[in-house]
Each structure stands twice: as structure tokens, then as C-alpha cells.
Amino acid sequence: MMEVLNQSKIEKLAREIGEDNVPLLVEIFLGELVAYQQSLTSNELTDKTQYLKDISHALKSSAASFGADKLCAKAVDIDAKAKLGEHFDVRIEAATMVDIINQTYGCYQQLIISSH
């Protein structure tokens, strides 16, 4: 099974941008995840299909950069289906995305706690 977080990618990111910059960037990333999760679970979202396509496209690179491998894989999968015009069940894909976002958020919270 794919790991939620890829520790080696996180360490590489820290080397590239400097360890002091990681907490701020992680905080921004986690804020994005919360916003995505809230929007995907909101009943006020009128076009969940388009929103899911949009965030999947955005998450491909940000999740990859932060070592969120499972989230990145799901985003790549949805984005590819959308680009190919393949049908997918938006309710199931949105629920799966929310679940993976929650897992990713929880793992990052543990990472932050253990680094203090």
C-alpha cells in the first residue's frame, strides 16, 4: 500500500528550501487541504465535478512537492480521468479525496508534533 507521506521527499524539500522554511510552507499546505476538504464536503458547492477536477490538477504538484504520495496519486488519477473525458462517480471520488486529505493532514500533524 502506498504511504501517505514520503519521508525522503519531505527531507529533500527541507534541504532544498532550508529547514527553517518548512513549517511555514507546511502550514500553508495544510491550510489548502482544510479548504479543499471543507469545500468538497459542503452542500453549497454547485459544481462538485468541476471543483474536484480543479483541485486534483492543483494537488498533483503541491502534494508531490510535500511528499504526500497517496494524495498525489489520487489527484493524478482524477486529473487523468478528467483530461481523457472518462466518466467517474463524483460522490465516490470526492469522498475518497476527502478521506485521503484527512489522512494526509493527520500525518502532517503527527510529523509537526514529533519534530518539536
TORVOKOL-579624 format. One line per field, with one value per atom (N, C-alpha, C): chain; atom name; x, z negated, y negated. Coordinates in pm, 1 decimal. Layout:
BEGIN
mol	A,...
atom	CA,...
X	X,...
Z	Z,...
Y	Y,...
// end
This chain:
BEGIN
mol	A,A,A,A,A,A,A,A,A,A,A,A,A,A,A,A,A,A,A,A,A,A,A,A,A,A,A,A,A,A,A,A,A,A,A,A,A,A,A,A,A,A,A,A,A,A,A,A,A,A,A,A,A,A,A,A,A,A,A,A,A,A,A,A,A,A,A,A,A,A,A,A,A,A,A,A,A,A,A,A,A,A,A,A,A,A,A,A,A,A,A,A,A,A,A,A,A,A,A,A,A,A,A,A,A,A,A,A,A,A,A,A,A,A,A,A,A,A,A,A,A,A,A,A,A,A,A,A,A,A,A,A,A,A,A,A,A,A,A,A,A,A,A,A,A,A,A,A,A,A,A,A,A,A,A,A,A,A,A,A,A,A,A,A,A,A,A,A,A,A,A,A,A,A,A,A,A,A,A,A,A,A,A,A,A,A,A,A,A,A,A,A,A,A,A,A,A,A,A,A,A,A,A,A,A,A,A,A,A,A,A,A,A,A,A,A,A,A,A,A,A,A,A,A,A,A,A,A,A,A,A,A,A,A,A,A,A,A,A,A,A,A,A,A,A,A,A,A,A,A,A,A,A,A,A,A,A,A,A,A,A,A,A,A,A,A,A,A,A,A,A,A,A,A,A,A,A,A,A,A,A,A,A,A,A,A,A,A,A,A,A,A,A,A,A,A,A,A,A,A,A,A,A,A,A,A,A,A,A,A,A,A,A,A,A,A,A,A,A,A,A,A,A,A,A,A,A,A,A,A,A,A,A,A,A,A,A,A,A,A,A,A,A,A,A,A,A,A
atom	N,CA,C,N,CA,C,N,CA,C,N,CA,C,N,CA,C,N,CA,C,N,CA,C,N,CA,C,N,CA,C,N,CA,C,N,CA,C,N,CA,C,N,CA,C,N,CA,C,N,CA,C,N,CA,C,N,CA,C,N,CA,C,N,CA,C,N,CA,C,N,CA,C,N,CA,C,N,CA,C,N,CA,C,N,CA,C,N,CA,C,N,CA,C,N,CA,C,N,CA,C,N,CA,C,N,CA,C,N,CA,C,N,CA,C,N,CA,C,N,CA,C,N,CA,C,N,CA,C,N,CA,C,N,CA,C,N,CA,C,N,CA,C,N,CA,C,N,CA,C,N,CA,C,N,CA,C,N,CA,C,N,CA,C,N,CA,C,N,CA,C,N,CA,C,N,CA,C,N,CA,C,N,CA,C,N,CA,C,N,CA,C,N,CA,C,N,CA,C,N,CA,C,N,CA,C,N,CA,C,N,CA,C,N,CA,C,N,CA,C,N,CA,C,N,CA,C,N,CA,C,N,CA,C,N,CA,C,N,CA,C,N,CA,C,N,CA,C,N,CA,C,N,CA,C,N,CA,C,N,CA,C,N,CA,C,N,CA,C,N,CA,C,N,CA,C,N,CA,C,N,CA,C,N,CA,C,N,CA,C,N,CA,C,N,CA,C,N,CA,C,N,CA,C,N,CA,C,N,CA,C,N,CA,C,N,CA,C,N,CA,C,N,CA,C,N,CA,C,N,CA,C,N,CA,C,N,CA,C,N,CA,C,N,CA,C,N,CA,C,N,CA,C,N,CA,C,N,CA,C,N,CA,C,N,CA,C,N,CA,C,N,CA,C,N,CA,C,N,CA,C,N,CA,C,N,CA,C,N,CA,C,N,CA,C,N,CA,C,N,CA,C,N,CA,C
X	84.2,0.0,88.2,45.0,120.9,120.1,234.8,246.6,172.6,116.1,50.2,156.0,265.8,375.0,504.5,577.9,707.8,814.1,869.0,963.7,1085.9,1133.9,1253.3,1224.2,1102.9,1067.3,1058.2,1008.1,998.4,1138.6,1228.6,1367.2,1435.6,1409.3,1466.3,1415.2,1286.8,1228.3,1296.0,1318.0,1383.1,1524.3,1597.0,1732.0,1727.2,1628.6,1619.8,1580.0,1485.0,1433.5,1484.6,1552.8,1600.5,1500.8,1550.9,1461.3,1377.3,1431.4,1357.0,1232.5,1230.8,1117.0,1007.9,1039.5,944.4,816.2,823.9,699.1,600.1,648.7,558.7,493.2,572.0,516.4,420.3,452.1,361.5,230.9,240.6,120.3,31.9,91.8,16.8,-47.4,30.6,-19.7,-137.5,-124.1,-231.9,-355.5,-335.4,-448.3,-522.4,-447.9,-510.0,-589.4,-531.6,-601.5,-733.0,-731.0,-853.1,-958.0,-916.1,-1009.3,-1068.5,-984.7,-1033.3,-1132.0,-1095.9,-1181.2,-1316.5,-1315.1,-1440.0,-1526.8,-1466.5,-1542.6,-1601.0,-1522.0,-1570.8,-1683.5,-1687.8,-1793.7,-1910.7,-1898.4,-2003.7,-2117.9,-2238.3,-2354.7,-2378.8,-2305.3,-2322.7,-2246.6,-2157.9,-2079.5,-2171.1,-2187.5,-2282.1,-2225.9,-2098.6,-2039.6,-1922.5,-1954.8,-1852.0,-1759.9,-1814.4,-1733.0,-1620.0,-1653.3,-1550.8,-1453.1,-1503.1,-1415.6,-1318.2,-1368.2,-1281.9,-1173.8,-1211.6,-1113.3,-1008.9,-1055.8,-965.0,-866.6,-917.3,-825.1,-732.5,-780.1,-692.7,-575.6,-604.9,-498.0,-398.5,-449.4,-363.5,-284.7,-348.3,-283.5,-174.8,-178.8,-76.1,63.4,89.2,224.6,248.6,151.5,176.9,190.0,105.4,116.1,247.1,288.0,415.6,531.6,528.5,636.3,648.1,535.4,534.6,542.9,562.5,576.9,447.0,334.6,203.5,168.1,236.6,229.8,90.1,19.9,-113.4,-209.1,-200.9,-284.6,-248.1,-120.3,-73.1,-124.6,-116.8,-162.1,-310.8,-391.2,-535.4,-561.6,-488.6,-505.2,-468.0,-359.0,-316.5,-423.6,-478.5,-581.8,-705.0,-755.9,-875.0,-844.8,-729.9,-693.0,-682.6,-625.0,-612.1,-749.2,-837.3,-973.4,-1043.8,-1027.7,-1092.5,-1039.1,-907.9,-847.6,-886.3,-906.7,-945.9,-1097.2,-1168.9,-1313.9,-1382.9,-1312.5,-1370.5,-1473.0,-1576.2,-1677.7,-1624.3,-1654.3,-1623.8,-1734.3,-1755.7,-1859.0,-1805.9,-1858.3,-1808.1,-1824.3,-1935.3,-1955.8,-1849.7,-1823.6,-1723.6,-1583.9,-1548.8,-1414.8,-1395.4,-1497.8,-1487.4,-1471.4,-1547.7,-1537.1,-1399.1,-1347.5,-1213.9,-1109.0,-1123.1,-1028.8,-1032.4,-1150.9,-1163.8,-1095.8,-1117.2,-1055.0,-902.1,-848.4,-702.8,-650.6,-724.9,-686.0,-679.2,-779.7,-781.4,-663.8,-634.2,-519.1,-389.4,-375.7,-254.9,-240.6,-349.3,-347.9,-305.5,-363.8,-329.9,-183.6,-131.1,10.3,101.4,66.8,148.2,140.6,23.0,11.6,103.5,107.6,196.7,342.8,374.0,510.6,550.9,460.2,486.9,505.5,420.2,427.9,559.1,595.1,716.8,844.1,835.4,955.7,980.3,886.7,904.8,962.9
Z	0.0,0.0,0.0,72.0,81.9,-50.8,-84.1,-206.3,-189.6,-299.1,-297.1,-278.5,-354.8,-344.7,-308.2,-219.6,-178.0,-252.1,-355.6,-442.3,-365.7,-269.8,-195.4,-111.7,-58.0,17.4,-74.9,-194.6,-291.9,-331.8,-353.4,-388.0,-272.0,-149.5,-31.7,-21.2,-44.2,-42.0,-145.8,-264.6,-371.8,-331.8,-264.8,-218.6,-110.2,-21.6,90.0,46.2,-46.7,-83.7,-218.7,-291.3,-424.6,-529.3,-630.5,-733.2,-803.1,-814.9,-882.4,-806.1,-674.5,-592.0,-584.3,-623.0,-610.8,-692.4,-819.9,-896.5,-832.2,-780.6,-718.1,-593.3,-510.3,-388.7,-420.0,-521.5,-562.4,-613.4,-688.7,-739.4,-623.7,-521.3,-403.2,-333.1,-314.4,-250.7,-329.0,-460.6,-543.1,-536.7,-528.0,-511.6,-381.5,-275.8,-147.4,-160.7,-228.4,-245.2,-320.0,-424.4,-501.2,-412.3,-332.6,-243.5,-141.1,-83.6,13.1,-53.5,-171.4,-243.7,-274.7,-323.0,-357.2,-233.5,-123.4,-1.0,53.7,48.9,100.7,16.8,-110.9,-196.8,-209.9,-153.7,-161.4,-65.2,-111.9,-24.8,59.3,31.7,104.1,237.1,257.3,380.2,494.1,593.0,700.7,805.6,835.9,937.2,876.8,804.5,736.3,837.5,953.3,1055.9,1100.7,1135.6,1181.2,1069.2,948.3,835.6,810.5,817.1,797.3,905.2,1028.6,1137.8,1110.9,1068.8,1043.9,930.8,818.7,707.2,736.4,812.2,848.8,931.2,1022.8,1105.2,1017.0,923.7,834.8,738.8,689.8,590.0,648.5,777.2,836.5,800.1,820.0,794.2,647.2,580.5,440.4,353.1,373.8,295.0,325.0,451.5,487.6,419.2,418.5,356.7,207.3,141.8,-2.7,-43.6,53.0,19.3,-19.5,16.6,-12.6,102.3,104.3,218.7,246.0,142.7,162.5,218.6,167.0,214.8,359.0,387.2,522.4,621.0,582.9,671.7,702.2,601.8,623.0,711.7,689.5,771.2,916.9,937.7,1073.6,1141.0,1065.9,1118.8,1164.2,1079.3,1113.8,1228.1,1223.2,1328.3,1463.7,1464.9,1590.1,1644.1,1556.6,1599.9,1657.9,1591.1,1638.4,1774.9,1792.0,1920.0,2033.7,2001.7,2103.7,2126.7,2047.5,2060.0,2008.5,1924.2,1868.6,1760.9,1756.3,1652.1,1519.0,1412.8,1279.0,1184.9,1081.2,982.7,890.3,906.6,832.7,682.5,639.7,495.0,435.6,504.6,455.1,459.3,571.1,584.1,484.7,464.0,367.4,225.4,192.2,59.0,38.0,141.7,132.7,116.7,193.3,183.7,43.7,-11.3,-147.0,-248.2,-234.0,-324.2,-318.0,-197.4,-182.3,-231.3,-207.8,-260.8,-413.3,-475.5,-622.5,-673.0,-602.9,-640.8,-631.2,-520.9,-497.5,-604.9,-633.0,-735.9,-870.6,-906.0,-1033.2,-1040.6,-931.2,-929.1,-942.7,-876.4,-889.1,-1029.5,-1092.9,-1231.5,-1321.2,-1302.1,-1381.2,-1354.4,-1229.1,-1191.8,-1261.3,-1262.9,-1327.6,-1477.7,-1538.2,-1683.9,-1718.5,-1639.1,-1669.6,-1643.0,-1562.7,-1534.4,-1639.3,-1731.4,-1837.6,-1960.7
Y	119.3,0.0,-125.0,-223.8,-348.4,-423.9,-478.0,-557.7,-690.5,-738.7,-868.6,-977.2,-966.0,-1062.4,-991.9,-1053.3,-1001.7,-1083.3,-1024.2,-1094.9,-1145.5,-1068.3,-1111.6,-1235.9,-1247.6,-1368.8,-1489.9,-1467.2,-1576.9,-1623.1,-1528.3,-1562.9,-1635.3,-1591.4,-1657.6,-1801.2,-1819.5,-1954.1,-2042.5,-1988.4,-2064.8,-2106.0,-2016.4,-2050.7,-2158.8,-2150.5,-2244.5,-2384.9,-2394.8,-2526.8,-2574.8,-2487.6,-2521.9,-2477.2,-2409.2,-2354.0,-2459.2,-2580.9,-2687.4,-2728.8,-2705.8,-2745.7,-2639.4,-2518.6,-2407.7,-2430.6,-2470.0,-2485.6,-2582.8,-2693.7,-2790.8,-2731.8,-2665.1,-2606.1,-2491.8,-2413.4,-2305.7,-2365.0,-2473.5,-2539.7,-2587.7,-2644.4,-2688.9,-2569.1,-2462.8,-2341.1,-2283.4,-2275.1,-2222.1,-2311.2,-2441.6,-2533.9,-2508.0,-2480.4,-2446.3,-2316.4,-2218.3,-2090.6,-2108.1,-2190.7,-2216.1,-2282.6,-2380.2,-2448.8,-2352.0,-2266.2,-2167.0,-2071.2,-2024.5,-1929.9,-1993.7,-2117.0,-2185.2,-2206.5,-2245.5,-2267.6,-2137.2,-2030.6,-1901.8,-1843.8,-1876.7,-1824.7,-1921.2,-2039.6,-2140.0,-2106.8,-2127.3,-2111.3,-2235.6,-2340.6,-2466.2,-2468.2,-2372.9,-2367.0,-2322.3,-2409.8,-2380.8,-2285.4,-2294.7,-2206.8,-2130.3,-2025.0,-1946.6,-1878.4,-1842.0,-1776.2,-1867.9,-1991.5,-2085.2,-2118.1,-2135.3,-2165.8,-2051.1,-1928.6,-1812.1,-1806.2,-1836.8,-1841.2,-1949.8,-2067.5,-2180.3,-2151.2,-2099.0,-2075.5,-1958.8,-1862.3,-1749.5,-1799.1,-1888.7,-1945.6,-2022.6,-2101.3,-2180.0,-2091.4,-1985.6,-1899.5,-1810.5,-1785.9,-1698.9,-1747.3,-1874.7,-1924.6,-1956.2,-2017.2,-2053.2,-1928.8,-1829.6,-1706.2,-1635.1,-1635.5,-1572.8,-1643.9,-1775.1,-1853.3,-1826.4,-1804.7,-1785.1,-1638.9,-1550.7,-1409.3,-1341.9,-1404.0,-1345.4,-1250.3,-1135.8,-1044.5,-988.6,-950.1,-892.6,-997.7,-1118.7,-1228.1,-1263.8,-1266.5,-1295.8,-1190.9,-1064.8,-956.6,-969.5,-1002.4,-1019.0,-1140.1,-1248.4,-1368.1,-1340.3,-1268.2,-1232.2,-1146.4,-1051.6,-962.8,-1041.9,-1127.8,-1206.8,-1302.8,-1367.3,-1461.5,-1390.5,-1272.0,-1196.4,-1157.7,-1110.8,-1076.0,-1197.6,-1312.4,-1434.6,-1475.8,-1470.5,-1510.4,-1416.5,-1288.9,-1191.7,-1189.7,-1266.9,-1271.6,-1146.3,-1070.6,-948.7,-983.8,-904.0,-922.2,-869.5,-940.8,-891.0,-935.7,-857.7,-888.9,-997.9,-1116.3,-1232.7,-1214.2,-1156.3,-1138.3,-1045.7,-935.4,-840.8,-902.2,-964.3,-1024.0,-1137.8,-1219.8,-1330.2,-1275.2,-1170.8,-1110.6,-1048.7,-983.9,-925.5,-1034.6,-1142.2,-1253.6,-1313.8,-1332.7,-1387.9,-1295.4,-1165.1,-1068.5,-1078.1,-1084.9,-1093.8,-1228.4,-1334.4,-1465.7,-1458.6,-1397.7,-1385.5,-1301.6,-1191.0,-1108.5,-1189.5,-1261.9,-1341.8,-1448.9,-1517.3,-1621.7,-1562.7,-1448.4,-1383.7,-1344.2,-1290.5,-1251.1,-1372.3,-1481.9,-1602.3,-1659.2,-1651.3,-1698.5,-1616.8,-1485.0,-1399.4,-1434.8,-1462.8,-1499.7,-1630.0,-1724.5,-1854.6,-1835.6,-1755.4,-1731.6,-1660.8,-1561.9,-1484.8,-1563.9,-1669.8,-1749.5,-1856.6,-1873.0,-1974.0,-1914.1
// end
